[in-house]
Amino acid sequence: MPHPLDAAAVRSWCGLALEALGRERERIDAINVYPVADGDTGTNLYLTLESAARAVEAAFDGHTSAGTTPRLADAIGAMAHGALIGARGNSGTIVAQLLRGMTEVLAATDGSADALRQALRRAAASTYEAVAHPVEGTVLTVATAAADAAERAAAGAPGAAEVARAAHEGARTALQATPGQLAVLGRAGVVDAGGCGLVALLGALADALSGEVSTTPVAVRADAPLPEAAGCEVADGAAADRRGDPDGPAFEVIYLLEAADAAVARLRTRLDGLGDSLVVVGGDGLWNVHVHVDDAGAAVEAGIEAGRPYRVRITHFGGVTRAKEPAMTARAVVAVVPGAGLAGLCAEAGALPVAVRPGEPPASGELVQAIRQAHAREVMLLPNDADLRHTAAAAAEQARTEGVRVALIPTRSAVQGIAALAVHEPDRSFDEDVVAMTAAAGATRYAELAVAERQSWTMAGVCQAGDVLGLIDGDVAVIGADLTRTAMTVLDRMLSAGGEMVTLVLGAEAPDALAERLERHVRERHLAVDTVVYEGGQHAVPLLIGVE
């Protein structure tokens, strides 16, 4: 029995799409050869839809608590927003934009068949707008074909379920043609992986509206017989060519960005000059940025200039690791960092950063995923936060069950992580490297400057809201009224026990002259002590200090 396109249908759509992508995730991963043959398109799409589904459930829970019923605009808006903030990889980012395009139309309608037709057309158009250099034979082509099929079906004045089913069939047909449109797909004998995911997504929409679950399988090449099992199967010989371009960019950089439209326009231009596979989606001040570059730090810095980047994820392709089944490297470092600037710094040092926002610590599953993305037999994990030790330990234990040798370096601050990375040498034995990094972290005292939010009792006495707090090794040691003077007092206390190197990591709210004044203070008061300054970009605290 057909169902109306309303909030309940969107909720059902999310659930069915998540089930479909969960079933087909490994199959889609297995045919992933474009734009980078890194074998994770199915996983990225699943994680993107998982975020969308969570957002929809949260919207329903909020209305239930308030005793109201969610509207179509509430549900589809939550789905699009959830996909935007949780988008993974190139295809996940494009699907997030596709859902946003649908929302632009459906949020202002009653969910009629004609509204769905318009929404699918807007969705297809918006994906082309988001991609810097659109390529046919990809998910973009499949989305356009779905909109075309919906247009033809709508001419007969059907219901929304019939329009959705027509869009699904149009997408399936277009998917079969992709190997003839994109050479890399033709050589590999597979269809576009992102397009395959979109077919699954549209199939779930058709099922949600029709009330009938389809089991029609999807062949991966136009001339291949349909496989027996439903979903995307790898055709015979599909593994013949799964190599990416070994000379392509080394890093995938993804981050959420709070920025104005004008700044994002400039950002697009700058990132387009840095790399390829550029996709920028979103609007209304919140964007998801995806690009492949050689200089990950420059890509993050461009985001910092445009606005406020967070949830930065940097994945190293590493030449041969761009192949479908990434070659395992000997060793890698995964580091949790509190700011975009530090994420770029860690990437330049050869680590895979997991950037976090204040109050949003990573779950153990996110750290496990980062360890997996390192594609290494041996991994050093740097939590860089005393509060993350249990989370990091759980992630390390899970990774060990998957055959990865993981060493948890007990870094309690980002400055200890910087010190550990400074002595990291992949060419020596794993155990020796772990000992050296642990020793470097342990030899680094750490401090941070923070602003008190309320009156409270501390180890240094009672502080008032607005006071500057100097924390040394996790405990409040100094209470002051001025950031610079308090930082000087903290430095003097730390250096009274000796030290050779001071590391200053500036937060996003740090005054312009802070670094210069502190460097001069160290130079004048503490002879033979060097100072190095980094733009951390963190928003939780204005200054981090390390003394080695």
N, C-alpha and C positions, 0 to 999 in steps of 0.2 A: 504494500500500500504506500503510495507516494506521501512524502512529508513536506510541509512548507519549509521554505528557507528562512528559518528564524534562529533565535539564540540556541535552542535545543539542538537544531540541526548542525550548527557550527560546533557545538560540544561533541556531538556524535562524529562529525567529520574529523575532529582532532584525534579522537580515540581510534577510529578506523585507520586513519593515516599513520598513526604511530604503530599500530599493529602491522600494517602492510610494510612499512619501512623496516620494522624490526625483523620481519620474516625475510625480507629481500636485502637487508643490509650487506651481508657478506657477498651476495651475488653482484650487487652494484659495485662494491669495492673491487671485486675481481675483474670488472671490465673498465675500470677507471684508467684512461690513457690521456685525457685532455682536460684542462690545459697542462696539467702536470700529472705524470703517471705515478702518483704516490699512494694509490690504493686506499683512499679513505673517503670517497664521495658518499657512499652509502652511510657510513658512520656519521659523517658531518651532517647529512640531511636528517638522519634520525635524531641527533642531538639538537638540531634546530627545531624540529617539530616537537621534541620533548619539552623544550623551553616554551613553545607556543601553547602546548596542551596544559602545562602548569599554570600559565597566565590565565587561560580560560577558566580553569577550575577555581583559581583564586577569585576571578570576577564573579563566578556563581556563588562561591562561599560568602563573598561580601554582600551580595544582594540577599542571600538567605538570612544572614545575620540582621540585615536591615528590614526584613519582612517584605522585600520587593521582588519583582521578577525582572531578570535582565532582558534588555532589548537586543535586537539583532546588532545594532551599532555597538553595544557594550561588548558582545561576544566576539564579533569579527575584529573590533578594535583591539581587544585584549590578545587575540590570536596573532595579529600583525605585530603588536608591540613585543610580545613574548618572543616571536621569531627574530625580530630585529636585535634585541639585546642578547639573544642566545645563538645568533647565526654563526655557523662554523664553515670555513672553507669558501671557495669560490661559488659552488652551487648553493650552499646554504644561504649565502648572502644574497644571491639572486632570487631565491625562493622567498626570502624575507621581503624583498622589494615587490615581488609579484603579489604577495598577500597585502602589502600596503596599498598597491594599486587597486586591488579589489575592494579594500576598505573605503577608499576615497569615493567609490560609487555606492556600495551597499549600505554604508553608514547613514545615508540620507534617503533610503528607500524602504519599501515594505517587503523586499525580498521576492519580487515578482520574477517571472522567467525573463522578461525584457531587461530587468535590472541585472540579472546574472549575466546576460549576454553583454551588456555594457561593461560590467565589472571585469569579465574575462578579456575584453578588448583593451580596457585601461591597464589591466595587469600586464598584458603582453607589451604594450607600448612603454610602460614604466621600466621594464627590464632593459630595454634598449637604451633608455635614458641613463640608466645607472652604470652601464658598462662603457668604459672609455673607448674601446675598439671592438664593437660587436662582430661576432663571427658566426656565419651560418653553419648549420649542421650540429648545433648545440641546443641546450635547453631553451635558448631564445627562439629558435626556429620551431621547436615543439610547442611553445607557448602561443606563438602566432597561429599555428595550425589549429590549436584548440579553440582559439578565438574565432577563426574563420568558420570552423565547423559549427560552433555555437550560433554564429550569425545566420548560417544557412538553416539550421534547425528552427531558430526563432521565427523565421518567415511563416511557418505553419501554425503559429500561435499555440505551441505546446506548453506544458507546465515546466517548472524549474528543473524537475527531475529529468525530463527528456532533454533539456538543453545541456545539463551536466553530463548526461550519458553521451550525447553527441560530441561534446568537447573532449571527453575521454577517448572516444573512438578516433576522433581526428588527431589527437595527440599520439595515439598508438600507431596510426598509419604514418605520421610524420617521423616518428622515431625510427621506423624501419628504413626510412630513406637516408638517415644521417650518415651511414658509412659511405654513401656515394657523394656526399656534400663536403666531407672533411677528410682529407687524405690520411691523417694519422689513424682515424677510425677504420678506414678502408683497409689499410695495411694490417691492422690488428684483427680485423674481422669482427668488430663489435660495434654496437650502437653507442650513442653518447650516454655516459653514466648519469649525468645530471638530468638529461631528458627522460631517462628511465625512471628516475626518482619522481619527476613531475607527473609522469603517467600514473605512477602509484598514488600520488597525491590526488589527482583528478579522479581516478577510479574510486578512491575513498569518498570523495564528494558525491559522486554519482550514487554510490551505495547508501550514503547517509540520507540522500533525498528520495531515493526509490524504495528503500526498505528491503532491497534485494542485494545480497552479496554476490558479486561476480567472481568467477574463478577462471576467467579467460587468461591464459598465459601470454607472455610477451616474448617474442623471439628477439634475438639480439642482432640479427642481420636480415635484410629483406629477402634473401634467397635461401634462408635456413628454415628447415621444418620447425614447427612449434614444438618446444620441449614438453615432456610429459607433466612436469610440475609447474604450478602457477608461478608467475614472476619472471624475472630476468635470469636466464641461464647463459652460461658461456658456451658459444658455439664451438664446434670442432676447429682446432687450429687458431682459436682466438688469442692464444698466448704467443703467437708467432712474433709479434712486435709490440712490446709494451715499454719500450725505452723512451724516456723523455729526452729533451735536449740537454746533453751534458754541459753545454756552454750557457745554459739559461741561468736566471737569477738564483742565488743561493738560499734566500730566505723568503718565507711567507710571513707577512706581518698583518695582523688583524687587531683593531681596537675600536671601542666605542668612543665617540667624540661628541662633546657638548660644544657647539659652535654655531655662529650665525651663518645664514646662507651665503653671504658675500665671502666670508672667510673660507667656506667649503669650496666655493668656485676656484679660489686661488690655490687651495690645497690640491684639488684635482689636477690642475696644471702642473704643479710642482711634482706630485707623485708620478704623473704620467711621464715626466722626464727622468725619473729615477728607476723605473722598472716597467713591468707589464702585468697583465691580468688584473688591471685596476677596476675595482667595483666599489662605488660609494653609494650607499642607500640610506634612506631615512628622510627626515625633515622635521620641522617644528622644533629645531634646536638640538635634536638628537640624531646621530648618524652612526652607521657601522661602516668602517673603512677596511678594505681588503686590497692588498697589493703584493706582488712578488718582486723583490729587490735584492741587490747585492749588498747594499748598505742599510742594514736594518735600523741602525742608529739614526740615520738621516731621515728615514720614513717616520720614525717616532718623533723626531725633532720637528718635522713639518707639522705633525699633529699638535704639538705643544704650541707652535706659533699660531695655529688656526684657532685653538680653543683649549679644551681640557680633555685630553685622552685618558681613558682608563680601561681596565680589563684588557691590557695589552697581551697578545699571544704572538710569540715569534717562534716559528718552526724552521729548522735548518734542513734544507733539502740535501746539501752536501754532495753534489756531483752524482755519484752512483746511487745515492739514496733517492734520486728522483725516479728510479725505476718502479714498476708496479709493485714488486715485493722488495722493499728497501733493503739494501745490503746492510747488515749489522756492522756498525763501527765498533772499535774496541772499547771506547770510553766516552762518556758524556757527563756534563754537569747540569743539573736542574736547580734553579735558584728562585725562591719566592722573593719578590721585591715590592716595595710600597709605592712606587711611582714610575711614570712612563720614562723619565730620564734615566733612571736606574735600569729599567728594562733594556733600553738601548745600549747602555754601558755594559751590561752583562752579556748581551748578544755579541758585542764587539770583542769581548773577552772569550768568546767561544761557548758560552753557557746558553741554555734554553731558559728564558725568564718566564715566570708566572706572576704577572702584575696584578695587584689587588687594590681595591678601594678601601678607605677607612671604614671599619665596621662590617666589612664583607670578607672575612677570611676564607681562603679556599677550603673546600671539602677534601677529604682524603681521595675521593674518586677523581677529582680534578688533578691532583698531584700524580695519581696513578696514570692518568691519561697523558700527562706531560712526560712521564718516564717512558711510556710506550712510544710516544712521538720522537723520543731521542734515538730510537732504533740502535741501541747500544747494548752490548753484553754486560758492561759494567757502568754503573751510574753513581755519581756523588750527588746527594740531595741536600741542599742548603735551605733550611726553613727560614733563617734570618729573623726569627721572632720567637721569644721564649714561650709564648702562648700557643705556638704551633707544634711544639715538640711531640705531643701525643698524636696529632693529626698526621704529621710527617712520618712518625714511626709506624702508624697503621698503613700508610701508603707504601712505605718501604717493604713492610711484611707482605702486602698483597703482591707487589711487583716480584718479590723473591719467589712466590709460588708460581709465577709465570716464567721462571727461569732466568730472571735478570739479577745479577749480583749488585746489590744496592748498599752503599755506605751512607749513613746519616751523619753528616758533619754538624756538630752541635753549635751552630751559629745562632746567637740570640739577638742579633741586630744586623741591619744591612751593611754597616761598616765592617763587621766581622766577616760577612760574606765577601766583601770587596778584598779584604786582606787574604782570605782563603783562595780566591780566584787568582790573586797576584802571584801565588807560588805554585799554582796548578801546572803540572807538566805531564801531558798525556803519554810521553815516551818512557817514563819510568814505570816501575811495577805499580799495580793498583794499591797494594798495601802501603808502599812507600809514599805514594801520592796522598793517600788518606791521612797518614801520619803527619805529613808536611802541612796539609791544609788545616787539619785539626789544630796543630801547634800554632799556626799563624793566626787562626781565629782566637784561640785561647790567649795569645799574647797581646790581643787588641782589646783595650778597655773601651767601652762604648758609653755614649751619653746622648741625650736628646733634649731639646728645648721645646716646651709645650706651654700653652696658655690655659690656665685654670678656668673651667666652665662654671664652677660654683664654690662656695665656701666649704672647706674640708680640712681635716687634720692630716698632716703628713709627717714624715720622719724629720723634716726640718722645721716643723711648727705649723701653725694654722695659716692657710692661704685663703685669699678672697677671690671672688670671680674676677677674671681679668689679669690676675698676677701671672708673671712669667715663672715657670717652674723649670729648674735645671735638674734633670734626672741622670744620675751616674750609676751605671750597671743596674738599672732598673729601679732604683730608689731615689726619691726626691732628696736632693742634697742642698739646693739653693732656691730661695724664693726671692724674686726681684720685681721691679716695676718696669725695667727697660730690657728689651731683648738683647741688645748688643752688650751691655754691661753685665748682664747675667751670664751670657755666653763666655765673656772674658773671665769671670770668676770661676766658672766651671772648668775652663781650660787651665787656669792656674792651679786648681786643686788636682786635676788629673796629671798635669806635668810636674807637680811637686814630687811625685814618686819616680820621675824620670820618663824619658820618651825620646824617640828619634824622628817620628813622623806623625803629623796631625792630618787627619782626613776630615774635610768639611763637606757635607752633602746638603745643599740648599733646597728647601721646600718651595712650593709654588708661591707662598705668601711671604717669603723672606725679603727684607728690604734690599734695595739695589746695592747699597754701600756696605752691607753686612760682611761679605767675604773679604773685601779690601781692608776693612778696619780690623777684623780678626787676624788676618795674615800679618798685618803690621804689628799688632799686639804680640803675636808669637815671636816675630823676628826681633822685636825690641826687648822683650822680657825673658825669652828662652833661647839662648844661643845654640846654634848647631841643630836646631829642630826645623825640619822641612815641613811645608804645608802644601797639600794638594786639595783642589776644590772641584766638586762635581755639581752639575745642575740635576738634582734628583727629581724634581717635579712632584714630590709627594705633597698631599694636602693635609695629612693628619698632624704633622708637626712642621714648624718652619726651619728646623735645623737638626741634623744628625752630626755627631762628632765621634771620631775614632782616634785613639792614641796608641801607637805601636812602639 
